Amino acid sequence: MSLSLYFHPLSSFCHKALIALYENAVPFTPEFIDLSDPASRARLLALWPIGKFPVLHDAARNHVVPEASIIIEYLHQHYPGPTPLIPKDPGGARQMRMYDRFFDLYVNTPMQKIVTDRLRPEGQGDAFGVAQARAQLYTALDMIEHDMRGRTWVMGETFTMADCAAAPALYYANVVQPFADSHPIAAAYLQRLSARPSYARVLAEAQPYLAMMPN
C-alpha cells in the first residue's frame, strides 16, 4: 500500500485528514503514533522533525506530506475519488479555503487552548488566555450560526475540505463549550457532520480514546 498516515485517533487535525481519506475510500496504512512513547515518537520525527501529526507518507512518490489541509490537497491531486473536496471554480476554491482556515484558526485553535490549559499543573493555569479563547470561540460560533442558515454544508450542498475541518473543530468545541442552546444552527450542522459516514467512522474509531479528554 503506497500511503501511510501517521496519526493519533484523538487528534482533531488527524480527524480532518481521516475524513478525507474515508470520504473517497482511499486505501492507506494507519500508523498509530503515541508521543509519550520514545520509539513511536522517533518514527514520526524521522519523517517530520516538527513532531506534529497528521503526516502522510506516499512511498510510491517518495513524498512526505504534513499538515491536514495540505494532505487533503495532495489527495485531491493524486488520489481523487467520488467526492471532490476542493471546488473546480477558482473563486469557489478560494472561498472554501477561507472557511477551512476559519475552522482551523478560530474554532480549533481556541478549543485546543481550553483543553491544554486543563492539562497544566495545578496553579499554573492561564485563566486570562482561556477567557480570551472562549470569547473567540463564541464569536466564531456566532459567525457560523449566521453563515450556515439555509445551507447543508459550508459551501451549500457540496461537501468539501471546509467540512472536513469543521467536523472535529465543532465536535470538540461542543465538548468544552456546549452550544446547542446558544447556537442551534451550528449544533444542527454538527449533527449532520457527525452522521456523515466518513466522520461517523472516525468518531467510532476514536471512541476508546475519548476518555483521555480532560474534564
C-alpha positions in Angstrom: 0.0 0.0 0.0 1.5 3.3 -1.1 0.1 5.6 1.5 0.7 5.6 5.3 -0.9 8.1 7.7 0.9 8.8 10.9 -1.7 9.9 13.4 -3.5 9.6 16.7 -7.2 8.9 16.9 -7.9 11.6 19.4 -6.3 14.5 17.4 -8.7 16.9 15.8 -6.4 17.6 12.9 -5.9 13.8 12.3 -9.7 13.5 12.2 -9.7 16.1 9.5 -7.3 14.1 7.3 -9.1 10.8 8.1 -12.4 12.2 7.0 -10.9 13.0 3.6 -9.4 9.5 3.3 -12.6 7.8 4.2 -14.8 10.1 2.1 -13.1 8.9 -1.0 -12.2 5.3 0.2 -8.5 6.0 -0.4 -6.5 2.9 0.8 -3.8 3.6 3.4 -1.9 2.1 6.2 -2.7 3.6 9.6 0.5 4.3 11.6 -0.6 5.0 15.2 1.7 7.5 17.0 2.0 7.7 20.8 4.0 10.8 21.5 4.7 9.7 25.1 6.5 6.6 23.7 10.1 7.4 22.6 10.2 4.8 19.9 6.8 5.8 18.5 7.8 9.5 18.6 11.0 8.7 16.9 9.1 7.2 14.0 7.3 10.4 13.5 10.3 12.6 13.9 12.2 10.6 11.3 9.6 11.7 8.8 8.7 15.2 10.1 11.1 16.7 12.6 8.5 19.2 13.8 6.9 16.2 15.5 3.2 17.0 14.9 0.6 14.9 13.2 -1.0 14.1 10.9 1.7 13.2 8.4 1.1 11.4 5.2 3.9 9.3 3.6 3.5 8.3 -0.1 6.0 5.6 -0.7 5.2 5.4 -4.4 6.1 9.1 -5.0 8.6 9.3 -2.1 6.7 12.3 -0.7 6.2 13.2 3.0 3.1 15.5 3.3 2.5 17.2 6.7 -0.5 19.3 7.8 -4.1 18.2 7.4 -5.1 20.8 4.7 -2.0 20.1 2.6 -2.7 16.3 2.9 -6.2 16.8 1.6 -4.9 19.0 -1.2 -2.4 16.2 -2.1 -5.0 13.5 -2.0 -7.3 15.6 -4.2 -4.4 16.0 -6.8 -3.0 12.4 -6.7 -5.8 10.2 -5.3 -9.1 11.7 -6.4 -12.4 9.9 -5.6 -16.1 10.4 -6.0 -16.2 13.3 -3.6 -14.1 16.2 -4.9 -13.2 18.1 -1.7 -11.9 21.2 -3.5 -14.2 23.1 -5.9 -13.1 23.4 -9.5 -14.1 27.0 -9.7 -11.1 29.2 -8.5 -13.4 31.6 -6.7 -15.3 28.8 -5.0 -11.9 27.1 -4.1 -10.7 30.4 -2.6 -13.9 30.8 -0.5 -13.7 27.1 0.6 -10.0 27.6 1.7 -11.1 30.7 3.7 -13.6 28.6 5.6 -11.0 25.8 6.0 -8.7 28.3 7.7 -11.6 29.8 9.7 -12.4 26.5 11.3 -8.8 25.6 12.0 -7.8 29.0 13.4 -10.9 30.4 15.0 -12.7 27.2 16.3 -10.0 24.5 16.6 -7.2 26.8 18.0 -9.3 28.3 20.8 -10.8 24.9 21.6 -7.3 23.5 22.0 -6.3 26.4 24.2 -9.1 25.5 26.6 -8.2 21.8 26.6 -4.4 22.2 27.0 -5.0 24.6 29.9 -6.7 21.8 31.8 -3.6 19.7 31.4 -1.3 22.3 33.1 -0.1 21.6 36.7 -2.3 22.9 39.5 -1.8 26.6 40.0 -0.2 27.1 36.6 -3.4 27.7 34.6 -3.9 30.7 32.2 -7.3 32.0 33.2 -6.9 35.1 31.1 -5.9 33.1 28.0 -8.8 30.7 28.4 -11.2 33.6 28.7 -9.9 35.1 25.5 -10.2 31.7 23.8 -13.8 31.2 25.0 -14.6 34.7 23.7 -13.1 34.0 20.3 -14.8 30.6 20.1 -18.2 32.3 20.9 -17.6 34.9 18.2 -16.8 32.1 15.7 -19.9 30.3 16.6 -22.0 33.5 16.1 -20.5 33.7 12.5 -21.2 30.0 11.8 -24.8 30.5 13.1 -25.2 33.3 10.5 -23.4 31.7 7.6 -25.0 28.2 7.9 -28.6 29.4 7.5 -30.2 27.5 4.7 -27.0 25.5 4.0 -26.4 21.8 4.4 -22.6 22.1 4.2 -20.3 25.1 4.3 -20.3 25.6 0.6 -24.0 24.8 0.2 -25.0 21.3 -0.9 -21.4 20.1 -1.7 -19.3 18.5 1.0 -15.7 19.9 0.9 -12.4 20.2 2.8 -14.0 23.0 4.8 -16.5 20.5 6.2 -13.6 18.1 7.0 -12.1 21.0 9.1 -15.4 21.9 10.7 -16.3 18.4 11.9 -13.6 17.8 14.5 -13.4 21.5 15.4 -17.1 21.7 16.3 -17.2 18.3 17.8 -14.5 19.1 20.4 -15.7 22.7 20.8 -19.1 21.3 21.8 -17.3 19.2 24.5 -15.5 22.2 26.1 -18.3 24.8 25.5 -21.6 23.2 24.7 -23.5 25.3 22.2 -26.8 23.5 21.3 -28.9 26.1 23.3 -27.0 29.2 22.2 -26.3 28.3 18.6 -28.9 25.8 17.3 -28.0 26.2 13.6 -24.3 25.4 14.3 -25.4 22.5 16.5 -27.6 21.1 13.7 -24.7 21.4 11.3 -22.5 19.4 13.8 -25.2 16.7 13.9 -25.1 16.4 10.1 -21.3 16.2 10.2 -21.4 13.6 12.9 -23.9 11.5 11.0 -21.9 11.6 7.7 -20.4 8.1 7.3 -16.8 9.3 6.9 -16.9 11.2 10.2 -19.1 8.7 12.0 -16.3 6.1 11.3 -13.6 8.5 12.6 -15.6 9.0 15.8 -16.2 5.3 16.2 -12.5 4.6 16.0 -11.7 7.4 18.4 -14.2 6.2 21.0 -11.7 4.1 23.1 -9.6 7.3 23.4 -12.2 9.9 24.2 -11.9 9.3 27.9 -8.4 10.8 27.7 -10.0 14.2 27.1 -9.5 16.3 30.3 -12.7 17.3 32.2 
